[in-house]
Amino acid sequence: MVTYKIIGDDGFSNNVIGNYVICWEDLNLGDQDYQDLVAEVSHAAPIP
């Protein structure tokens, strides 16, 4: 699993700054492209 935080729009005006993108690889010995499942998380907040 790889996680990225969107910190800028660099030519992609629909990027929401502060959102997270989480990418998974389906197999341990897979091709390591981390595009087998990709999810964008918005409005993330810590648990009080």
N, C-alpha and C positions, 0 to 999 in steps of 0.2 A: 504494500500500500504506500502511496506517495500523496502528500497533501501540499497544496499551494494556497497561499493567501493572495488575493488579487489586490495589488497595491497601486495600480495605474491603468490607464486605458490605451496608451501607446498605439493610437490609430484604430482602436476598436471601441468606439463610443458607447457600445452597449455593455461593456464590462462594468459590473457594479463593484466599486472599490470597497473592500472590507469583506466581501464574500469569500468563501473557501471552495476550492475544487479538490475533490478526493478521487484518486484513481487507483484501481485494483488490477492486479494480474491474476488470471484464473488458475494458474498452476505454478508450483514451486520451480519447476524446470521449464517454464514457459519462455516466450520470446522476449520477455522483459520490456515490452512496449507500453505497459500500463494503460491500455485503452480498452481492456475487456469490459470494465464497468467504470463509468465516470459519472460523478454526481456533483452538483453545485449546491452548496449550503448557504442559505441567506439568513439573516437575523439571528446569528449565533450569539448566545449570551451565557455567561457562567451561571452555574446553579447557585442560588443564594444560600 
